[in-house]
Amino acid sequence: MAKLVQQGISYKAILGDVSEASDYLVVQLKMTFEATAEFAAKMQDTTQKSEKNMLGIMDTIQHAYYLGVDSDNMFL
């Protein structure tokens, strides 16, 4: 959770869906939690979506990953 705070995610958002969304990506994308927390924070910042929408966004990320899109290229 500290990594999410360092990335500028509010405590309210962490207790909401951003943390849960990050946890799913740890398993699905086989990333470390630190890398996933940073990824989730950047994705929320990039998309300007609220924390309640982050689970849907992370679901889309997971689908794109399994279609062969590299997670590093999702911000381009």
PDB file of N, CA, C and O in Angstrom:
ATOM      1  N   MET A   1       0.816  -1.192   0.000  1.00  0.00           N
ATOM      2  CA  MET A   1       0.000   0.000   0.000  1.00  0.00           C
ATOM      3  C   MET A   1       0.863   1.260   0.000  1.00  0.00           C
ATOM      4  O   MET A   1       0.462   2.294  -0.535  1.00  0.00           O
ATOM      5  N   ALA A   2       2.034   1.170   0.595  1.00  0.00           N
ATOM      6  CA  ALA A   2       2.923   2.330   0.649  1.00  0.00           C
ATOM      7  C   ALA A   2       3.304   2.791  -0.758  1.00  0.00           C
ATOM      8  O   ALA A   2       3.429   3.989  -1.012  1.00  0.00           O
ATOM      9  N   LYS A   3       3.483   1.844  -1.659  1.00  0.00           N
ATOM     10  CA  LYS A   3       3.838   2.191  -3.035  1.00  0.00           C
ATOM     11  C   LYS A   3       2.709   2.971  -3.702  1.00  0.00           C
ATOM     12  O   LYS A   3       2.969   3.898  -4.469  1.00  0.00           O
ATOM     13  N   LEU A   4       1.456   2.605  -3.417  1.00  0.00           N
ATOM     14  CA  LEU A   4       0.328   3.346  -3.967  1.00  0.00           C
ATOM     15  C   LEU A   4       0.321   4.774  -3.443  1.00  0.00           C
ATOM     16  O   LEU A   4       0.068   5.713  -4.197  1.00  0.00           O
ATOM     17  N   VAL A   5       0.598   4.943  -2.155  1.00  0.00           N
ATOM     18  CA  VAL A   5       0.652   6.286  -1.558  1.00  0.00           C
ATOM     19  C   VAL A   5       1.773   7.090  -2.193  1.00  0.00           C
ATOM     20  O   VAL A   5       1.594   8.271  -2.493  1.00  0.00           O
ATOM     21  N   GLN A   6       2.928   6.468  -2.402  1.00  0.00           N
ATOM     22  CA  GLN A   6       4.059   7.150  -3.035  1.00  0.00           C
ATOM     23  C   GLN A   6       3.711   7.597  -4.449  1.00  0.00           C
ATOM     24  O   GLN A   6       4.254   8.584  -4.945  1.00  0.00           O
ATOM     25  N   GLN A   7       2.814   6.877  -5.092  1.00  0.00           N
ATOM     26  CA  GLN A   7       2.414   7.216  -6.460  1.00  0.00           C
ATOM     27  C   GLN A   7       1.294   8.255  -6.486  1.00  0.00           C
ATOM     28  O   GLN A   7       0.812   8.632  -7.554  1.00  0.00           O
ATOM     29  N   GLY A   8       0.882   8.716  -5.295  1.00  0.00           N
ATOM     30  CA  GLY A   8      -0.103   9.785  -5.237  1.00  0.00           C
ATOM     31  C   GLY A   8      -1.547   9.333  -5.137  1.00  0.00           C
ATOM     32  O   GLY A   8      -2.461  10.144  -5.288  1.00  0.00           O
ATOM     33  N   ILE A   9      -1.766   8.053  -4.885  1.00  0.00           N
ATOM     34  CA  ILE A   9      -3.121   7.538  -4.733  1.00  0.00           C
ATOM     35  C   ILE A   9      -3.600   7.859  -3.311  1.00  0.00           C
ATOM     36  O   ILE A   9      -2.876   7.632  -2.341  1.00  0.00           O
ATOM     37  N   SER A  10      -4.808   8.380  -3.200  1.00  0.00           N
ATOM     38  CA  SER A  10      -5.339   8.761  -1.895  1.00  0.00           C
ATOM     39  C   SER A  10      -5.658   7.524  -1.063  1.00  0.00           C
ATOM     40  O   SER A  10      -5.879   6.435  -1.592  1.00  0.00           O
ATOM     41  N   TYR A  11      -5.677   7.720   0.246  1.00  0.00           N
ATOM     42  CA  TYR A  11      -6.033   6.617   1.137  1.00  0.00           C
ATOM     43  C   TYR A  11      -7.443   6.117   0.846  1.00  0.00           C
ATOM     44  O   TYR A  11      -7.706   4.917   0.912  1.00  0.00           O
ATOM     45  N   LYS A  12      -8.337   7.028   0.529  1.00  0.00           N
ATOM     46  CA  LYS A  12      -9.715   6.651   0.196  1.00  0.00           C
ATOM     47  C   LYS A  12      -9.735   5.734  -1.020  1.00  0.00           C
ATOM     48  O   LYS A  12     -10.454   4.736  -1.043  1.00  0.00           O
ATOM     49  N   ALA A  13      -8.944   6.079  -2.025  1.00  0.00           N
ATOM     50  CA  ALA A  13      -8.881   5.264  -3.236  1.00  0.00           C
ATOM     51  C   ALA A  13      -8.260   3.903  -2.948  1.00  0.00           C
ATOM     52  O   ALA A  13      -8.703   2.887  -3.484  1.00  0.00           O
ATOM     53  N   ILE A  14      -7.240   3.885  -2.106  1.00  0.00           N
ATOM     54  CA  ILE A  14      -6.578   2.626  -1.752  1.00  0.00           C
ATOM     55  C   ILE A  14      -7.556   1.705  -1.046  1.00  0.00           C
ATOM     56  O   ILE A  14      -7.609   0.508  -1.332  1.00  0.00           O
ATOM     57  N   LEU A  15      -8.326   2.258  -0.131  1.00  0.00           N
ATOM     58  CA  LEU A  15      -9.316   1.450   0.564  1.00  0.00           C
ATOM     59  C   LEU A  15     -10.477   1.069  -0.346  1.00  0.00           C
ATOM     60  O   LEU A  15     -11.245   0.154  -0.049  1.00  0.00           O
ATOM     61  N   GLY A  16     -10.590   1.781  -1.446  1.00  0.00           N
ATOM     62  CA  GLY A  16     -11.613   1.459  -2.438  1.00  0.00           C
ATOM     63  C   GLY A  16     -11.088   0.437  -3.416  1.00  0.00           C
ATOM     64  O   GLY A  16     -10.506  -0.570  -3.014  1.00  0.00           O
ATOM     65  N   ASP A  17     -11.284   0.682  -4.681  1.00  0.00           N
ATOM     66  CA  ASP A  17     -11.009  -0.327  -5.696  1.00  0.00           C
ATOM     67  C   ASP A  17      -9.599  -0.323  -6.268  1.00  0.00           C
ATOM     68  O   ASP A  17      -9.218  -1.285  -6.936  1.00  0.00           O
ATOM     69  N   VAL A  18      -8.813   0.718  -6.033  1.00  0.00           N
ATOM     70  CA  VAL A  18      -7.477   0.752  -6.631  1.00  0.00           C
ATOM     71  C   VAL A  18      -6.595  -0.357  -6.072  1.00  0.00           C
ATOM     72  O   VAL A  18      -5.866  -1.009  -6.820  1.00  0.00           O
ATOM     73  N   SER A  19      -6.657  -0.572  -4.776  1.00  0.00           N
ATOM     74  CA  SER A  19      -5.871  -1.635  -4.158  1.00  0.00           C
ATOM     75  C   SER A  19      -6.309  -2.998  -4.666  1.00  0.00           C
ATOM     76  O   SER A  19      -5.473  -3.835  -5.006  1.00  0.00           O
ATOM     77  N   GLU A  20      -7.591  -3.220  -4.718  1.00  0.00           N
ATOM     78  CA  GLU A  20      -8.101  -4.502  -5.202  1.00  0.00           C
ATOM     79  C   GLU A  20      -7.709  -4.723  -6.662  1.00  0.00           C
ATOM     80  O   GLU A  20      -7.326  -5.829  -7.046  1.00  0.00           O
ATOM     81  N   ALA A  21      -7.803  -3.680  -7.465  1.00  0.00           N
ATOM     82  CA  ALA A  21      -7.414  -3.782  -8.866  1.00  0.00           C
ATOM     83  C   ALA A  21      -5.934  -4.116  -8.998  1.00  0.00           C
ATOM     84  O   ALA A  21      -5.549  -4.923  -9.844  1.00  0.00           O
ATOM     85  N   SER A  22      -5.108  -3.498  -8.166  1.00  0.00           N
ATOM     86  CA  SER A  22      -3.670  -3.788  -8.183  1.00  0.00           C
ATOM     87  C   SER A  22      -3.399  -5.232  -7.794  1.00  0.00           C
ATOM     88  O   SER A  22      -2.551  -5.895  -8.390  1.00  0.00           O
ATOM     89  N   ASP A  23      -4.119  -5.714  -6.799  1.00  0.00           N
ATOM     90  CA  ASP A  23      -3.931  -7.100  -6.352  1.00  0.00           C
ATOM     91  C   ASP A  23      -4.220  -8.088  -7.465  1.00  0.00           C
ATOM     92  O   ASP A  23      -3.503  -9.076  -7.620  1.00  0.00           O
ATOM     93  N   TYR A  24      -5.268  -7.832  -8.243  1.00  0.00           N
ATOM     94  CA  TYR A  24      -5.585  -8.728  -9.354  1.00  0.00           C
ATOM     95  C   TYR A  24      -4.463  -8.750 -10.386  1.00  0.00           C
ATOM     96  O   TYR A  24      -4.127  -9.807 -10.920  1.00  0.00           O
ATOM     97  N   LEU A  25      -3.888  -7.595 -10.663  1.00  0.00           N
ATOM     98  CA  LEU A  25      -2.821  -7.543 -11.670  1.00  0.00           C
ATOM     99  C   LEU A  25      -1.562  -8.255 -11.208  1.00  0.00           C
ATOM    100  O   LEU A  25      -0.828  -8.804 -12.029  1.00  0.00           O
ATOM    101  N   VAL A  26      -1.299  -8.255  -9.912  1.00  0.00           N
ATOM    102  CA  VAL A  26      -0.134  -8.975  -9.395  1.00  0.00           C
ATOM    103  C   VAL A  26      -0.197 -10.429  -9.852  1.00  0.00           C
ATOM    104  O   VAL A  26       0.797 -10.992 -10.310  1.00  0.00           O
ATOM    105  N   VAL A  27      -1.362 -11.016  -9.724  1.00  0.00           N
ATOM    106  CA  VAL A  27      -1.541 -12.416 -10.085  1.00  0.00           C
ATOM    107  C   VAL A  27      -1.609 -12.589 -11.595  1.00  0.00           C
ATOM    108  O   VAL A  27      -0.943 -13.461 -12.152  1.00  0.00           O
ATOM    109  N   GLN A  28      -2.405 -11.769 -12.253  1.00  0.00           N
ATOM    110  CA  GLN A  28      -2.667 -11.977 -13.672  1.00  0.00           C
ATOM    111  C   GLN A  28      -1.498 -11.618 -14.570  1.00  0.00           C
ATOM    112  O   GLN A  28      -1.242 -12.311 -15.555  1.00  0.00           O
ATOM    113  N   LEU A  29      -0.777 -10.539 -14.247  1.00  0.00           N
ATOM    114  CA  LEU A  29       0.337 -10.122 -15.089  1.00  0.00           C
ATOM    115  C   LEU A  29       1.681 -10.599 -14.561  1.00  0.00           C
ATOM    116  O   LEU A  29       2.725 -10.328 -15.154  1.00  0.00           O
ATOM    117  N   LYS A  30       1.645 -11.310 -13.443  1.00  0.00           N
ATOM    118  CA  LYS A  30       2.862 -11.855 -12.829  1.00  0.00           C
ATOM    119  C   LYS A  30       3.910 -10.774 -12.593  1.00  0.00           C
ATOM    120  O   LYS A  30       5.091 -10.938 -12.900  1.00  0.00           O
ATOM    121  N   MET A  31       3.430  -9.653 -12.031  1.00  0.00           N
ATOM    122  CA  MET A  31       4.302  -8.526 -11.697  1.00  0.00           C
ATOM    123  C   MET A  31       4.453  -8.469 -10.185  1.00  0.00           C
ATOM    124  O   MET A  31       3.649  -9.048  -9.454  1.00  0.00           O
ATOM    125  N   THR A  32       5.480  -7.773  -9.715  1.00  0.00           N
ATOM    126  CA  THR A  32       5.599  -7.548  -8.276  1.00  0.00           C
ATOM    127  C   THR A  32       4.516  -6.562  -7.856  1.00  0.00           C
ATOM    128  O   THR A  32       3.980  -5.822  -8.681  1.00  0.00           O
ATOM    129  N   PHE A  33       4.199  -6.562  -6.558  1.00  0.00           N
ATOM    130  CA  PHE A  33       3.178  -5.629  -6.108  1.00  0.00           C
ATOM    131  C   PHE A  33       3.624  -4.192  -6.323  1.00  0.00           C
ATOM    132  O   PHE A  33       2.814  -3.335  -6.676  1.00  0.00           O
ATOM    133  N   GLU A  34       4.916  -3.921  -6.110  1.00  0.00           N
ATOM    134  CA  GLU A  34       5.421  -2.562  -6.299  1.00  0.00           C
ATOM    135  C   GLU A  34       5.230  -2.099  -7.737  1.00  0.00           C
ATOM    136  O   GLU A  34       4.783  -0.980  -7.989  1.00  0.00           O
ATOM    137  N   ALA A  35       5.574  -2.975  -8.675  1.00  0.00           N
ATOM    138  CA  ALA A  35       5.417  -2.632 -10.096  1.00  0.00           C
ATOM    139  C   ALA A  35       3.945  -2.476 -10.461  1.00  0.00           C
ATOM    140  O   ALA A  35       3.579  -1.594 -11.238  1.00  0.00           O
ATOM    141  N   THR A  36       3.117  -3.329  -9.901  1.00  0.00           N
ATOM    142  CA  THR A  36       1.687  -3.263 -10.190  1.00  0.00           C
ATOM    143  C   THR A  36       1.060  -2.015  -9.590  1.00  0.00           C
ATOM    144  O   THR A  36       0.203  -1.391 -10.216  1.00  0.00           O
ATOM    145  N   ALA A  37       1.473  -1.644  -8.390  1.00  0.00           N
ATOM    146  CA  ALA A  37       0.952  -0.429  -7.759  1.00  0.00           C
ATOM    147  C   ALA A  37       1.308   0.794  -8.589  1.00  0.00           C
ATOM    148  O   ALA A  37       0.479   1.680  -8.798  1.00  0.00           O
ATOM    149  N   GLU A  38       2.543   0.833  -9.056  1.00  0.00           N
ATOM    150  CA  GLU A  38       2.963   1.943  -9.911  1.00  0.00           C
ATOM    151  C   GLU A  38       2.167   1.942 -11.220  1.00  0.00           C
ATOM    152  O   GLU A  38       1.742   2.996 -11.694  1.00  0.00           O
ATOM    153  N   PHE A  39       1.971   0.769 -11.794  1.00  0.00           N
ATOM    154  CA  PHE A  39       1.212   0.632 -13.031  1.00  0.00           C
ATOM    155  C   PHE A  39      -0.223   1.120 -12.830  1.00  0.00           C
ATOM    156  O   PHE A  39      -0.743   1.872 -13.655  1.00  0.00           O
ATOM    157  N   ALA A  40      -0.858   0.700 -11.746  1.00  0.00           N
ATOM    158  CA  ALA A  40      -2.245   1.093 -11.468  1.00  0.00           C
ATOM    159  C   ALA A  40      -2.356   2.599 -11.255  1.00  0.00           C
ATOM    160  O   ALA A  40      -3.298   3.232 -11.731  1.00  0.00           O
ATOM    161  N   ALA A  41      -1.396   3.164 -10.543  1.00  0.00           N
ATOM    162  CA  ALA A  41      -1.411   4.612 -10.303  1.00  0.00           C
ATOM    163  C   ALA A  41      -1.257   5.378 -11.614  1.00  0.00           C
ATOM    164  O   ALA A  41      -1.968   6.353 -11.857  1.00  0.00           O
ATOM    165  N   LYS A  42      -0.335   4.937 -12.448  1.00  0.00           N
ATOM    166  CA  LYS A  42      -0.134   5.596 -13.746  1.00  0.00           C
ATOM    167  C   LYS A  42      -1.361   5.429 -14.632  1.00  0.00           C
ATOM    168  O   LYS A  42      -1.744   6.352 -15.352  1.00  0.00           O
ATOM    169  N   MET A  43      -1.977   4.252 -14.577  1.00  0.00           N
ATOM    170  CA  MET A  43      -3.157   4.010 -15.396  1.00  0.00           C
ATOM    171  C   MET A  43      -4.319   4.897 -14.938  1.00  0.00           C
ATOM    172  O   MET A  43      -5.059   5.429 -15.766  1.00  0.00           O
ATOM    173  N   GLN A  44      -4.478   5.055 -13.628  1.00  0.00           N
ATOM    174  CA  GLN A  44      -5.548   5.927 -13.141  1.00  0.00           C
ATOM    175  C   GLN A  44      -5.269   7.366 -13.537  1.00  0.00           C
ATOM    176  O   GLN A  44      -6.182   8.096 -13.924  1.00  0.00           O
ATOM    177  N   ASP A  45      -4.015   7.774 -13.442  1.00  0.00           N
ATOM    178  CA  ASP A  45      -3.645   9.134 -13.824  1.00  0.00           C
ATOM    179  C   ASP A  45      -3.842   9.348 -15.325  1.00  0.00           C
ATOM    180  O   ASP A  45      -4.345  10.387 -15.750  1.00  0.00           O
ATOM    181  N   THR A  46      -3.448   8.374 -16.107  1.00  0.00           N
ATOM    182  CA  THR A  46      -3.560   8.477 -17.560  1.00  0.00           C
ATOM    183  C   THR A  46      -5.014   8.529 -18.014  1.00  0.00           C
ATOM    184  O   THR A  46      -5.374   9.335 -18.872  1.00  0.00           O
ATOM    185  N   THR A  47      -5.841   7.670 -17.439  1.00  0.00           N
ATOM    186  CA  THR A  47      -7.239   7.584 -17.875  1.00  0.00           C
ATOM    187  C   THR A  47      -8.126   8.612 -17.192  1.00  0.00           C
ATOM    188  O   THR A  47      -9.236   8.878 -17.654  1.00  0.00           O
ATOM    189  N   GLN A  48      -7.644   9.196 -16.088  1.00  0.00           N
ATOM    190  CA  GLN A  48      -8.430  10.169 -15.306  1.00  0.00           C
ATOM    191  C   GLN A  48      -9.762   9.583 -14.846  1.00  0.00           C
ATOM    192  O   GLN A  48     -10.762  10.294 -14.743  1.00  0.00           O
ATOM    193  N   LYS A  49      -9.764   8.279 -14.570  1.00  0.00           N
ATOM    194  CA  LYS A  49     -10.967   7.613 -14.082  1.00  0.00           C
ATOM    195  C   LYS A  49     -10.962   7.594 -12.563  1.00  0.00           C
ATOM    196  O   LYS A  49      -9.904   7.636 -11.935  1.00  0.00           O
ATOM    197  N   SER A  50     -12.137   7.532 -11.988  1.00  0.00           N
ATOM    198  CA  SER A  50     -12.244   7.473 -10.535  1.00  0.00           C
ATOM    199  C   SER A  50     -11.882   6.077 -10.054  1.00  0.00           C
ATOM    200  O   SER A  50     -11.849   5.120 -10.828  1.00  0.00           O
ATOM    201  N   GLU A  51     -11.612   5.985  -8.763  1.00  0.00           N
ATOM    202  CA  GLU A  51     -11.225   4.686  -8.212  1.00  0.00           C
ATOM    203  C   GLU A  51     -12.317   3.636  -8.381  1.00  0.00           C
ATOM    204  O   GLU A  51     -12.011   2.447  -8.470  1.00  0.00           O
ATOM    205  N   LYS A  52     -13.570   4.042  -8.427  1.00  0.00           N
ATOM    206  CA  LYS A  52     -14.640   3.054  -8.586  1.00  0.00           C
ATOM    207  C   LYS A  52     -14.618   2.417  -9.974  1.00  0.00           C
ATOM    208  O   LYS A  52     -15.203   1.353 -10.170  1.00  0.00           O
ATOM    209  N   ASN A  53     -13.961   3.042 -10.926  1.00  0.00           N
ATOM    210  CA  ASN A  53     -13.861   2.498 -12.284  1.00  0.00           C
ATOM    211  C   ASN A  53     -12.597   1.676 -12.506  1.00  0.00           C
ATOM    212  O   ASN A  53     -12.429   1.084 -13.573  1.00  0.00           O
ATOM    213  N   MET A  54     -11.713   1.629 -11.527  1.00  0.00           N
ATOM    214  CA  MET A  54     -10.421   0.985 -11.724  1.00  0.00           C
ATOM    215  C   MET A  54     -10.527  -0.526 -11.927  1.00  0.00           C
ATOM    216  O   MET A  54      -9.733  -1.094 -12.677  1.00  0.00           O
ATOM    217  N   LEU A  55     -11.478  -1.186 -11.284  1.00  0.00           N
ATOM    218  CA  LEU A  55     -11.607  -2.628 -11.510  1.00  0.00           C
ATOM    219  C   LEU A  55     -11.938  -2.921 -12.969  1.00  0.00           C
ATOM    220  O   LEU A  55     -11.384  -3.850 -13.556  1.00  0.00           O
ATOM    221  N   GLY A  56     -12.825  -2.147 -13.550  1.00  0.00           N
ATOM    222  CA  GLY A  56     -13.155  -2.328 -14.961  1.00  0.00           C
ATOM    223  C   GLY A  56     -11.968  -2.066 -15.864  1.00  0.00           C
ATOM    224  O   GLY A  56     -11.750  -2.785 -16.839  1.00  0.00           O
ATOM    225  N   ILE A  57     -11.194  -1.029 -15.540  1.00  0.00           N
ATOM    226  CA  ILE A  57     -10.004  -0.710 -16.330  1.00  0.00           C
ATOM    227  C   ILE A  57      -8.986  -1.839 -16.231  1.00  0.00           C
ATOM    228  O   ILE A  57      -8.410  -2.252 -17.237  1.00  0.00           O
ATOM    229  N   MET A  58      -8.765  -2.336 -15.016  1.00  0.00           N
ATOM    230  CA  MET A  58      -7.793  -3.412 -14.837  1.00  0.00           C
ATOM    231  C   MET A  58      -8.258  -4.700 -15.506  1.00  0.00           C
ATOM    232  O   MET A  58      -7.431  -5.499 -15.946  1.00  0.00           O
ATOM    233  N   ASP A  59      -9.563  -4.912 -15.587  1.00  0.00           N
ATOM    234  CA  ASP A  59     -10.086  -6.068 -16.305  1.00  0.00           C
ATOM    235  C   ASP A  59      -9.755  -5.939 -17.789  1.00  0.00           C
ATOM    236  O   ASP A  59      -9.365  -6.913 -18.433  1.00  0.00           O
ATOM    237  N   THR A  60      -9.911  -4.745 -18.318  1.00  0.00           N
ATOM    238  CA  THR A  60      -9.567  -4.491 -19.719  1.00  0.00           C
ATOM    239  C   THR A  60      -8.071  -4.693 -19.944  1.00  0.00           C
ATOM    240  O   THR A  60      -7.664  -5.265 -20.955  1.00  0.00           O
ATOM    241  N   ILE A  61      -7.253  -4.224 -19.002  1.00  0.00           N
ATOM    242  CA  ILE A  61      -5.795  -4.401 -19.092  1.00  0.00           C
ATOM    243  C   ILE A  61      -5.451  -5.883 -19.137  1.00  0.00           C
ATOM    244  O   ILE A  61      -4.632  -6.320 -19.946  1.00  0.00           O
ATOM    245  N   GLN A  62      -6.085  -6.645 -18.260  1.00  0.00           N
ATOM    246  CA  GLN A  62      -5.830  -8.081 -18.204  1.00  0.00           C
ATOM    247  C   GLN A  62      -6.206  -8.753 -19.525  1.00  0.00           C
ATOM    248  O   GLN A  62      -5.472  -9.613 -20.013  1.00  0.00           O
ATOM    249  N   HIS A  63      -7.339  -8.368 -20.104  1.00  0.00           N
ATOM    250  CA  HIS A  63      -7.743  -8.940 -21.390  1.00  0.00           C
ATOM    251  C   HIS A  63      -6.742  -8.575 -22.480  1.00  0.00           C
ATOM    252  O   HIS A  63      -6.368  -9.423 -23.290  1.00  0.00           O
ATOM    253  N   ALA A  64      -6.310  -7.327 -22.505  1.00  0.00           N
ATOM    254  CA  ALA A  64      -5.325  -6.894 -23.507  1.00  0.00           C
ATOM    255  C   ALA A  64      -4.016  -7.651 -23.341  1.00  0.00           C
ATOM    256  O   ALA A  64      -3.387  -8.038 -24.326  1.00  0.00           O
ATOM    257  N   TYR A  65      -3.608  -7.859 -22.096  1.00  0.00           N
ATOM    258  CA  TYR A  65      -2.368  -8.593 -21.818  1.00  0.00           C
ATOM    259  C   TYR A  65      -2.442 -10.008 -22.398  1.00  0.00           C
ATOM    260  O   TYR A  65      -1.488 -10.485 -23.013  1.00  0.00           O
ATOM    261  N   TYR A  66      -3.574 -10.669 -22.197  1.00  0.00           N
ATOM    262  CA  TYR A  66      -3.722 -12.032 -22.702  1.00  0.00           C
ATOM    263  C   TYR A  66      -3.907 -12.092 -24.213  1.00  0.00           C
ATOM    264  O   TYR A  66      -3.774 -13.157 -24.817  1.00  0.00           O
ATOM    265  N   LEU A  67      -4.214 -10.951 -24.822  1.00  0.00           N
ATOM    266  CA  LEU A  67      -4.247 -10.899 -26.283  1.00  0.00           C
ATOM    267  C   LEU A  67      -2.869 -10.630 -26.871  1.00  0.00           C
ATOM    268  O   LEU A  67      -2.691 -10.652 -28.089  1.00  0.00           O
ATOM    269  N   GLY A  68      -1.885 -10.374 -25.991  1.00  0.00           N
ATOM    270  CA  GLY A  68      -0.520 -10.197 -26.447  1.00  0.00           C
ATOM    271  C   GLY A  68       0.034  -8.789 -26.351  1.00  0.00           C
ATOM    272  O   GLY A  68       1.162  -8.547 -26.779  1.00  0.00           O
ATOM    273  N   VAL A  69      -0.729  -7.853 -25.802  1.00  0.00           N
ATOM    274  CA  VAL A  69      -0.238  -6.492 -25.642  1.00  0.00           C
ATOM    275  C   VAL A  69       0.675  -6.420 -24.434  1.00  0.00           C
ATOM    276  O   VAL A  69       0.276  -6.792 -23.331  1.00  0.00           O
ATOM    277  N   ASP A  70       1.881  -5.952 -24.626  1.00  0.00           N
ATOM    278  CA  ASP A  70       2.841  -5.808 -23.532  1.00  0.00           C
ATOM    279  C   ASP A  70       2.373  -4.665 -22.622  1.00  0.00           C
ATOM    280  O   ASP A  70       1.996  -3.598 -23.108  1.00  0.00           O
ATOM    281  N   SER A  71       2.398  -4.886 -21.316  1.00  0.00           N
ATOM    282  CA  SER A  71       1.917  -3.875 -20.382  1.00  0.00           C
ATOM    283  C   SER A  71       2.699  -2.562 -20.486  1.00  0.00           C
ATOM    284  O   SER A  71       2.159  -1.501 -20.174  1.00  0.00           O
ATOM    285  N   ASP A  72       3.951  -2.619 -20.916  1.00  0.00           N
ATOM    286  CA  ASP A  72       4.743  -1.397 -21.094  1.00  0.00           C
ATOM    287  C   ASP A  72       4.213  -0.529 -22.236  1.00  0.00           C
ATOM    288  O   ASP A  72       4.428   0.683 -22.253  1.00  0.00           O
ATOM    289  N   ASN A  73       3.534  -1.145 -23.172  1.00  0.00           N
ATOM    290  CA  ASN A  73       3.016  -0.412 -24.337  1.00  0.00           C
ATOM    291  C   ASN A  73       1.597   0.093 -24.144  1.00  0.00           C
ATOM    292  O   ASN A  73       1.037   0.687 -25.066  1.00  0.00           O
ATOM    293  N   MET A  74       1.007  -0.115 -23.003  1.00  0.00           N
ATOM    294  CA  MET A  74      -0.382   0.274 -22.787  1.00  0.00           C
ATOM    295  C   MET A  74      -0.545   1.764 -22.509  1.00  0.00           C
ATOM    296  O   MET A  74      -1.668   2.267 -22.479  1.00  0.00           O
ATOM    297  N   PHE A  75       0.552   2.467 -22.306  1.00  0.00           N
ATOM    298  CA  PHE A  75       0.481   3.887 -22.033  1.00  0.00           C
ATOM    299  C   PHE A  75       0.741   4.737 -23.266  1.00  0.00           C
ATOM    300  O   PHE A  75       0.616   5.959 -23.200  1.00  0.00           O
ATOM    301  N   LEU A  76       1.096   4.129 -24.380  1.00  0.00           N
ATOM    302  CA  LEU A  76       1.429   4.877 -25.587  1.00  0.00           C
ATOM    303  C   LEU A  76       0.206   5.367 -26.287  1.00  0.00           C
ATOM    304  O   LEU A  76       0.309   6.018 -27.327  1.00  0.00           O
TER     305      LEU A  76
END
